[in-house]
Amino acid sequence: MTTLVFDTYDFVRRLQDAGFSETQAEILTQLQQESVDATLEQFHNVFCCKLHYYLKRVPDYDY
C-alpha cells in the first residue's frame, strides 16, 4: 500500500520564500491539506462503491 506524504513544513517554507507571511502560509497549508484529504476521501468512496458493485456480480463471491 502506498502512503502519500504532504510535507507541510516545506510547503509553509516555500510560501514564505515567495513572500507570504507566516500566518498566510500556515492558513494556505491547512486549506491545501484539507483539500487533499477531501479529494482522497472522495476517491476512496467512489472506488469502494464501484468495487462493491462489481464484486456483487461475481458468482459465489461471499462478501
KOLKEFI-942859 format. One record per residue: residue in three letters; x, y, z of N, C-alpha, C, O in turn. Coordinates in nm, 4 decimals, decimal comma, always signed. Example, Ala and Ser with C-alpha at 12.3 -4.5 7.8 and 13.67 -1.06 7.14 Angstrom:
<rs>
+------+----------+----------+----------+----------+----------+----------+----------+----------+----------+----------+----------+----------+
: resn :     n_px :     n_py :     n_pz :    ca_px :    ca_py :    ca_pz :     c_px :     c_py :     c_pz :     o_px :     o_py :     o_pz :
+------+----------+----------+----------+----------+----------+----------+----------+----------+----------+----------+----------+----------+
:  ala :  +1,3190 :  -0,5690 :  +0,7800 :  +1,2300 :  -0,4500 :  +0,7800 :  +1,3200 :  -0,3300 :  +0,7800 :  +1,4236 :  -0,3319 :  +0,8465 :
:  ser :  +1,2850 :  -0,2250 :  +0,7080 :  +1,3670 :  -0,1060 :  +0,7140 :  +1,2900 :  +0,0030 :  +0,7870 :  +1,3409 :  +0,1138 :  +0,8039 :
+------+----------+----------+----------+----------+----------+----------+----------+----------+----------+----------+----------+----------+
</rs>
This chain:
<rs>
+------+----------+----------+----------+----------+----------+----------+----------+----------+----------+----------+----------+----------+
: resn :     n_px :     n_py :     n_pz :    ca_px :    ca_py :    ca_pz :     c_px :     c_py :     c_pz :     o_px :     o_py :     o_pz :
+------+----------+----------+----------+----------+----------+----------+----------+----------+----------+----------+----------+----------+
:  met :  +0,0842 :  -0,1177 :  +0,0000 :  +0,0000 :  +0,0000 :  +0,0000 :  +0,0890 :  +0,1244 :  +0,0000 :  +0,1879 :  +0,1302 :  +0,0731 :
:  thr :  +0,0546 :  +0,2225 :  -0,0808 :  +0,1316 :  +0,3452 :  -0,0909 :  +0,0775 :  +0,4478 :  +0,0080 :  -0,0434 :  +0,4639 :  +0,0245 :
:  thr :  +0,1703 :  +0,5161 :  +0,0725 :  +0,1328 :  +0,6231 :  +0,1640 :  +0,1701 :  +0,7558 :  +0,1004 :  +0,2835 :  +0,7751 :  +0,0566 :
:  leu :  +0,0749 :  +0,8460 :  +0,0956 :  +0,1019 :  +0,9796 :  +0,0430 :  +0,1436 :  +1,0701 :  +0,1570 :  +0,0802 :  +1,0721 :  +0,2626 :
:  val :  +0,2512 :  +1,1454 :  +0,1352 :  +0,3022 :  +1,2349 :  +0,2375 :  +0,2982 :  +1,3766 :  +0,1842 :  +0,3482 :  +1,4047 :  +0,0753 :
:  phe :  +0,2388 :  +1,4648 :  +0,2609 :  +0,2343 :  +1,6068 :  +0,2271 :  +0,3208 :  +1,6791 :  +0,3297 :  +0,2835 :  +1,6906 :  +0,4465 :
:  asp :  +0,4358 :  +1,7273 :  +0,2856 :  +0,5325 :  +1,7924 :  +0,3744 :  +0,4857 :  +1,9359 :  +0,4027 :  +0,5161 :  +2,0284 :  +0,3273 :
:  thr :  +0,4123 :  +1,9523 :  +0,5114 :  +0,3562 :  +2,0837 :  +0,5433 :  +0,4655 :  +2,1837 :  +0,5784 :  +0,4539 :  +2,3019 :  +0,5460 :
:  tyr :  +0,5710 :  +2,1378 :  +0,6439 :  +0,6803 :  +2,2290 :  +0,6793 :  +0,7426 :  +2,2890 :  +0,5530 :  +0,7641 :  +2,4100 :  +0,5452 :
:  asp :  +0,7712 :  +2,2042 :  +0,4550 :  +0,8302 :  +2,2518 :  +0,3297 :  +0,7337 :  +2,3429 :  +0,2554 :  +0,7750 :  +2,4431 :  +0,1971 :
:  phe :  +0,6059 :  +2,3087 :  +0,2573 :  +0,5051 :  +2,3901 :  +0,1889 :  +0,4999 :  +2,5306 :  +0,2497 :  +0,4982 :  +2,6300 :  +0,1771 :
:  val :  +0,4973 :  +2,5383 :  +0,3838 :  +0,4964 :  +2,6684 :  +0,4523 :  +0,6236 :  +2,7457 :  +0,4182 :  +0,6177 :  +2,8648 :  +0,3874 :
:  arg :  +0,7375 :  +2,6787 :  +0,4235 :  +0,8651 :  +2,7453 :  +0,3962 :  +0,8685 :  +2,8014 :  +0,2546 :  +0,9146 :  +2,9135 :  +0,2329 :
:  arg :  +0,8199 :  +2,7238 :  +0,1587 :  +0,8207 :  +2,7705 :  +0,0197 :  +0,7268 :  +2,8888 :  -0,0005 :  +0,7576 :  +2,9808 :  -0,0763 :
:  leu :  +0,6120 :  +2,8863 :  +0,0674 :  +0,5214 :  +3,0011 :  +0,0585 :  +0,5850 :  +3,1259 :  +0,1195 :  +0,5729 :  +3,2357 :  +0,0651 :
:  gln :  +0,6526 :  +3,1080 :  +0,2327 :  +0,7198 :  +3,2216 :  +0,2956 :  +0,8331 :  +3,2736 :  +0,2072 :  +0,8537 :  +3,3946 :  +0,1984 :
:  asp :  +0,9059 :  +3,1844 :  +0,1424 :  +1,0114 :  +3,2255 :  +0,0496 :  +0,9547 :  +3,3060 :  -0,0665 :  +1,0234 :  +3,3905 :  -0,1238 :
:  ala :  +0,8283 :  +3,2790 :  -0,1009 :  +0,7623 :  +3,3503 :  -0,2105 :  +0,6989 :  +3,4820 :  -0,1648 :  +0,6416 :  +3,5551 :  -0,2455 :
:  gly :  +0,7098 :  +3,5122 :  -0,0331 :  +0,6613 :  +3,6408 :  +0,0141 :  +0,5384 :  +3,6371 :  +0,1027 :  +0,4916 :  +3,7421 :  +0,1468 :
:  phe :  +0,4851 :  +3,5192 :  +0,1300 :  +0,3699 :  +3,5093 :  +0,2186 :  +0,4148 :  +3,5239 :  +0,3639 :  +0,5250 :  +3,4830 :  +0,4004 :
:  ser :  +0,3290 :  +3,5821 :  +0,4450 :  +0,3586 :  +3,5897 :  +0,5884 :  +0,3440 :  +3,4498 :  +0,6479 :  +0,2876 :  +3,3604 :  +0,5847 :
:  glu :  +0,3948 :  +3,4314 :  +0,7694 :  +0,3838 :  +3,3003 :  +0,8340 :  +0,2376 :  +3,2600 :  +0,8511 :  +0,2014 :  +3,1448 :  +0,8269 :
:  thr :  +0,1542 :  +3,3544 :  +0,8926 :  +0,0116 :  +3,3260 :  +0,9121 :  -0,0547 :  +3,2871 :  +0,7804 :  -0,1288 :  +3,1889 :  +0,7744 :
:  gln :  -0,0281 :  +3,3639 :  +0,6750 :  -0,0851 :  +3,3327 :  +0,5445 :  -0,0404 :  +3,1948 :  +0,4966 :  -0,1209 :  +3,1164 :  +0,4463 :
:  ala :  +0,0872 :  +3,1665 :  +0,5125 :  +0,1419 :  +3,0387 :  +0,4686 :  +0,0807 :  +2,9229 :  +0,5455 :  +0,0493 :  +2,8192 :  +0,4871 :
:  glu :  +0,0639 :  +2,9394 :  +0,6741 :  +0,0051 :  +2,8325 :  +0,7550 :  -0,1408 :  +2,8083 :  +0,7195 :  -0,1851 :  +2,6936 :  +0,7122 :
:  ile :  -0,2158 :  +2,9164 :  +0,6973 :  -0,3569 :  +2,9018 :  +0,6595 :  -0,3692 :  +2,8347 :  +0,5229 :  -0,4509 :  +2,7441 :  +0,5061 :
:  leu :  -0,2891 :  +2,8778 :  +0,4249 :  -0,2927 :  +2,8144 :  +0,2933 :  -0,2532 :  +2,6674 :  +0,3000 :  -0,3097 :  +2,5840 :  +0,2292 :
:  thr :  -0,1571 :  +2,6365 :  +0,3843 :  -0,1153 :  +2,4973 :  +0,4010 :  -0,2280 :  +2,4138 :  +0,4590 :  -0,2531 :  +2,3022 :  +0,4135 :
:  gln :  -0,2959 :  +2,4676 :  +0,5594 :  -0,4084 :  +2,3948 :  +0,6194 :  -0,5190 :  +2,3729 :  +0,5161 :  -0,5750 :  +2,2636 :  +0,5071 :
:  leu :  -0,5501 :  +2,4759 :  +0,4390 :  -0,6538 :  +2,4625 :  +0,3365 :  -0,6134 :  +2,3611 :  +0,2293 :  -0,6969 :  +2,2837 :  +0,1826 :
:  gln :  -0,4869 :  +2,3612 :  +0,1907 :  -0,4380 :  +2,2648 :  +0,0919 :  -0,4495 :  +2,1232 :  +0,1458 :  -0,4921 :  +2,0324 :  +0,0744 :
:  gln :  -0,4115 :  +2,1043 :  +0,2717 :  -0,4205 :  +1,9713 :  +0,3329 :  -0,5650 :  +1,9232 :  +0,3390 :  -0,5931 :  +1,8068 :  +0,3106 :
:  glu :  -0,6565 :  +2,0121 :  +0,3759 :  -0,7983 :  +1,9758 :  +0,3810 :  -0,8499 :  +1,9396 :  +0,2423 :  -0,9297 :  +1,8470 :  +0,2278 :
:  ser :  -0,8047 :  +2,0119 :  +0,1409 :  -0,8468 :  +1,9829 :  +0,0038 :  -0,7964 :  +1,8466 :  -0,0415 :  -0,8705 :  +1,7690 :  -0,1018 :
:  val :  -0,6709 :  +1,8180 :  -0,0123 :  -0,6137 :  +1,6872 :  -0,0478 :  -0,6875 :  +1,5761 :  +0,0250 :  -0,7222 :  +1,4746 :  -0,0355 :
:  asp :  -0,7118 :  +1,5943 :  +0,1542 :  -0,7827 :  +1,4929 :  +0,2320 :  -0,9221 :  +1,4671 :  +0,1759 :  -0,9643 :  +1,3521 :  +0,1639 :
:  ala :  -0,9936 :  +1,5745 :  +0,1414 :  -1,1294 :  +1,5593 :  +0,0878 :  -1,1273 :  +1,4885 :  -0,0477 :  -1,2137 :  +1,4055 :  -0,0761 :
:  thr :  -1,0297 :  +1,5212 :  -0,1299 :  -1,0181 :  +1,4581 :  -0,2610 :  -0,9887 :  +1,3090 :  -0,2465 :  -1,0489 :  +1,2264 :  -0,3150 :
:  leu :  -0,8960 :  +1,2752 :  -0,1572 :  -0,8626 :  +1,1348 :  -0,1357 :  -0,9802 :  +1,0579 :  -0,0765 :  -1,0037 :  +0,9426 :  -0,1125 :
:  glu :  -1,0536 :  +1,1212 :  +0,0138 :  -1,1706 :  +1,0555 :  +0,0724 :  -1,2769 :  +1,0295 :  -0,0340 :  -1,3379 :  +0,9226 :  -0,0374 :
:  gln :  -1,2983 :  +1,1283 :  -0,1208 :  -1,3967 :  +1,1110 :  -0,2272 :  -1,3537 :  +0,9997 :  -0,3222 :  -1,4361 :  +0,9175 :  -0,3622 :
:  phe :  -1,2262 :  +0,9964 :  -0,3584 :  -1,1757 :  +0,8908 :  -0,4459 :  -1,1943 :  +0,7545 :  -0,3801 :  -1,2373 :  +0,6593 :  -0,4451 :
:  his :  -1,1626 :  +0,7453 :  -0,2536 :  -1,1778 :  +0,6201 :  -0,1802 :  -1,3231 :  +0,5740 :  -0,1816 :  -1,3510 :  +0,4567 :  -0,2067 :
:  asn :  -1,4151 :  +0,6653 :  -0,1548 :  -1,5571 :  +0,6298 :  -0,1520 :  -1,6064 :  +0,5820 :  -0,2884 :  -1,6807 :  +0,4842 :  -0,2966 :
:  val :  -1,5659 :  +0,6497 :  -0,3942 :  -1,6072 :  +0,6098 :  -0,5290 :  -1,5474 :  +0,4739 :  -0,5629 :  -1,6158 :  +0,3871 :  -0,6171 :
:  phe :  -1,4201 :  +0,4557 :  -0,5310 :  -1,3536 :  +0,3284 :  -0,5594 :  -1,4220 :  +0,2135 :  -0,4861 :  -1,4490 :  +0,1092 :  -0,5456 :
:  cys :  -1,4499 :  +0,2319 :  -0,3584 :  -1,5149 :  +0,1256 :  -0,2800 :  -1,6537 :  +0,0948 :  -0,3325 :  -1,6946 :  -0,0212 :  -0,3377 :
:  cys :  -1,7259 :  +0,1987 :  -0,3714 :  -1,8611 :  +0,1793 :  -0,4247 :  -1,8559 :  +0,0994 :  -0,5551 :  -1,9350 :  +0,0072 :  -0,5752 :
:  lys :  -1,7631 :  +0,1350 :  -0,6426 :  -1,7501 :  +0,0621 :  -0,7694 :  -1,7032 :  -0,0808 :  -0,7453 :  -1,7516 :  -0,1738 :  -0,8098 :
:  leu :  -1,6101 :  -0,0987 :  -0,6536 :  -1,5616 :  -0,2326 :  -0,6225 :  -1,6760 :  -0,3195 :  -0,5703 :  -1,6917 :  -0,4341 :  -0,6125 :
:  his :  -1,7543 :  -0,2654 :  -0,4798 :  -1,8690 :  -0,3383 :  -0,4257 :  -1,9668 :  -0,3747 :  -0,5379 :  -2,0188 :  -0,4862 :  -0,5420 :
:  tyr :  -1,9910 :  -0,2808 :  -0,6278 :  -2,0819 :  -0,3027 :  -0,7402 :  -2,0350 :  -0,4212 :  -0,8244 :  -2,1144 :  -0,5088 :  -0,8588 :
:  tyr :  -1,9062 :  -0,4236 :  -0,8574 :  -1,8550 :  -0,5313 :  -0,9419 :  -1,8440 :  -0,6638 :  -0,8675 :  -1,8666 :  -0,7694 :  -0,9266 :
:  leu :  -1,8103 :  -0,6602 :  -0,7405 :  -1,7993 :  -0,7842 :  -0,6646 :  -1,9351 :  -0,8516 :  -0,6468 :  -1,9430 :  -0,9742 :  -0,6386 :
:  lys :  -2,0406 :  -0,7731 :  -0,6410 :  -2,1741 :  -0,8321 :  -0,6296 :  -2,2070 :  -0,9172 :  -0,7517 :  -2,2924 :  -1,0055 :  -0,7440 :
:  arg :  -2,1414 :  -0,8921 :  -0,8625 :  -2,1692 :  -0,9644 :  -0,9855 :  -2,0826 :  -1,0889 :  -1,0024 :  -2,1006 :  -1,1640 :  -1,0983 :
:  val :  -1,9906 :  -1,1113 :  -0,9121 :  -1,9056 :  -1,2303 :  -0,9188 :  -1,9846 :  -1,3470 :  -0,8608 :  -2,0286 :  -1,3415 :  -0,7460 :
:  pro :  -2,0026 :  -1,4519 :  -0,9394 :  -2,0792 :  -1,5678 :  -0,8906 :  -2,0118 :  -1,6305 :  -0,7685 :  -1,8901 :  -1,6485 :  -0,7658 :
:  asp :  -2,0913 :  -1,6627 :  -0,6699 :  -2,0453 :  -1,7315 :  -0,5492 :  -1,9420 :  -1,6540 :  -0,4692 :  -1,8640 :  -1,7138 :  -0,3951 :
:  tyr :  -1,9398 :  -1,5230 :  -0,4827 :  -1,8466 :  -1,4428 :  -0,4021 :  -1,9158 :  -1,4035 :  -0,2719 :  -2,0214 :  -1,3401 :  -0,2732 :
:  asp :  -1,8559 :  -1,4414 :  -0,1609 :  -1,9137 :  -1,4095 :  -0,0310 :  -1,8419 :  -1,2882 :  +0,0266 :  -1,7239 :  -1,2952 :  +0,0608 :
:  tyr :  -1,9129 :  -1,1787 :  +0,0370 :  -1,8508 :  -1,0581 :  +0,0899 :  -1,9157 :  -1,0152 :  +0,2154 :  -1,8759 :  -0,9146 :  +0,2743 :
+------+----------+----------+----------+----------+----------+----------+----------+----------+----------+----------+----------+----------+
</rs>
